[in-house]
Amino acid sequence: MNIWQWFQKLWRKPLSVGPAPTSANCSDSSQPSFTTAQPTKPTTSESKASVWIADPRSEKNLATVQPQLQRLGRELLRRLAAEGLTFKVTSGNRTKEEQAALYAQGRTKPGPIVTWTMKSRHIGGRAIDLTLFSGKNPVWESRHYDRAGVIGEELGLVWGGRWKRTPDRPHFELPA
C-alpha cells in the first residue's frame, strides 16, 4: 500500500474517541489515543464582544466616513466594549462649512475652541471622534481615552492624542 492509499483509508475510517488508554483497557501502550476537548464557556466580555453591535449614533456617524475607516472604527468600538468601555462615534465626515463653523467657535462665536484647523481630515471622511460615556453622560477627561488611543494605533489608525502641539485625544484618522 502506498502513502496515498494509506491516507485514503485513514480518512474513510472513523476515529474512535474514548477514555485514554490504561494498562487495564489497552494491552498495547504504543497505540495512540484520542480524546475530545471540552468546549470552554466564553467569558462575559468575550460573549458581549461576539454579539456586539455599534449604537445607532455611532453607526450614523460611521456611515459618513470612508469604508476602511468604518471597518476600523467598528473594530475599535468593539474592542473597547469588550473591555467594558462605552465609547460612541460622535463625529464623522464634515463639510467645509461645518468645519468653518467649528473653527469660528471660541474665536468669532461664543464657546470653547474645539478645533485648530480649517484643513481637518474630517473633511473627506478620513477621521472620526470618539466620546466616552458613563450611562447617558459624556466623559471628557479619563485615562480610558489613552486605552482607546493604544487600540486605535494597534489597528493602524493615527491617534490625535499623540500630537505634540495640540493633542486631540478623541480623534482618530486614517494615515495619510
C-alpha positions in Angstrom: 0.0 0.0 0.0 1.4 3.4 -1.0 1.1 6.5 1.2 -1.8 7.9 -0.9 -3.8 4.7 -0.4 -3.0 4.8 3.3 -4.3 8.4 3.7 -7.5 7.5 1.8 -8.0 4.5 4.0 -7.4 6.7 7.1 -9.8 9.4 6.0 -12.6 6.9 5.4 -12.1 5.2 8.8 -13.9 6.9 11.7 -11.7 7.7 14.7 -12.9 6.2 17.9 -13.0 8.6 20.8 -12.9 7.3 24.3 -11.0 7.2 27.5 -7.3 7.5 27.5 -5.6 4.0 27.4 -4.6 2.4 30.6 -3.0 -0.9 31.4 -6.5 -2.1 32.3 -8.1 -1.2 28.9 -5.2 -1.4 26.5 -2.7 -4.1 26.0 -0.5 -2.2 23.6 0.6 1.1 25.1 2.2 2.2 21.8 -1.3 2.8 20.2 -2.3 6.5 20.1 -5.5 7.6 21.9 -7.8 10.4 21.0 -9.7 12.4 23.5 -12.3 15.1 22.9 -11.5 18.6 24.1 -14.4 20.1 26.1 -15.6 23.4 24.8 -14.9 26.3 27.1 -17.6 28.7 28.1 -16.8 32.2 26.8 -16.1 34.9 29.4 -18.6 37.7 29.8 -16.5 40.1 27.9 -16.0 37.6 25.1 -19.7 36.8 24.8 -20.5 40.5 24.8 -17.9 41.1 22.1 -19.2 38.3 19.9 -22.7 39.8 19.8 -21.6 43.4 19.8 -23.3 45.9 17.6 -22.5 49.6 17.4 -25.1 52.0 18.8 -27.3 54.0 16.3 -25.4 57.3 16.9 -22.1 55.7 16.1 -23.5 53.9 13.0 -25.0 57.1 11.7 -21.6 58.9 12.0 -19.6 55.9 10.7 -21.8 55.8 7.6 -20.4 59.2 6.7 -16.7 58.2 6.5 -14.7 56.1 4.1 -15.3 52.3 4.2 -11.9 51.5 5.6 -12.4 53.9 8.5 -15.9 52.4 9.0 -14.4 48.9 9.5 -11.6 50.1 11.7 -13.9 52.4 13.7 -16.3 49.5 14.4 -13.4 47.2 15.4 -12.1 49.9 17.7 -15.5 50.3 19.4 -15.9 46.5 19.6 -12.6 46.1 21.4 -13.3 48.9 23.8 -16.8 47.4 24.5 -15.1 44.0 25.2 -13.1 45.8 27.9 -16.3 47.2 29.4 -15.9 50.8 28.0 -18.7 52.6 26.3 -17.4 54.9 23.5 -19.5 56.3 20.7 -18.5 57.9 17.4 -19.7 61.5 17.9 -18.3 63.0 14.7 -17.5 61.7 11.3 -17.4 63.5 8.0 -17.8 67.3 8.0 -18.4 69.7 5.2 -16.1 72.7 4.8 -18.9 74.9 6.1 -19.3 72.7 9.2 -15.6 72.8 9.8 -15.6 76.6 9.4 -18.4 76.9 11.9 -16.4 74.8 14.4 -13.3 76.8 13.8 -15.2 80.1 14.5 -16.3 78.7 17.9 -14.2 80.4 20.6 -12.9 82.9 18.1 -15.8 84.9 16.5 -18.6 82.8 18.0 -19.2 82.0 21.7 -18.0 78.8 23.2 -14.7 77.0 23.7 -12.2 76.4 20.9 -12.8 72.9 19.7 -10.6 72.8 16.5 -7.3 74.2 15.5 -7.5 73.8 11.7 -9.6 74.5 8.7 -8.0 71.5 6.9 -9.4 68.8 9.1 -9.2 65.1 8.0 -12.9 65.0 8.9 -13.5 66.8 5.6 -13.5 64.0 3.2 -14.5 61.3 5.7 -10.9 60.3 6.9 -11.4 61.0 10.6 -13.7 60.2 13.5 -14.0 61.5 17.0 -14.9 59.1 19.9 -16.5 60.1 23.2 -16.5 58.0 26.3 -19.9 57.7 28.0 -21.0 56.8 31.6 -24.6 56.0 31.1 -26.0 58.8 29.1 -23.4 61.3 30.2 -20.3 62.1 28.1 -16.9 61.8 30.0 -14.4 64.3 28.6 -11.4 63.6 30.9 -10.5 60.0 31.5 -7.5 57.6 31.3 -9.7 55.4 29.1 -9.0 57.8 26.1 -5.4 56.6 26.4 -6.6 53.0 26.2 -8.7 53.8 23.1 -5.6 55.5 21.6 -3.4 52.4 22.1 -6.1 50.2 20.5 -6.6 52.6 17.6 -2.9 52.7 16.9 -2.8 48.8 17.0 -5.4 48.9 14.3 -3.3 51.3 12.2 -5.1 54.5 12.9 -3.4 57.8 13.7 -4.4 58.9 17.2 -4.7 62.7 17.9 -3.6 62.1 21.5 0.0 61.8 20.3 0.1 65.2 18.6 2.6 67.5 20.3 1.2 70.9 19.5 -2.5 70.3 20.0 -3.3 66.8 21.4 -6.8 65.7 20.5 -7.4 62.5 22.5 -10.9 61.7 21.0 -9.6 62.0 17.4 -8.7 59.0 15.1 -7.9 59.2 11.4 -6.6 57.1 8.6 -2.9 57.5 7.9 -2.0 60.0 5.1 
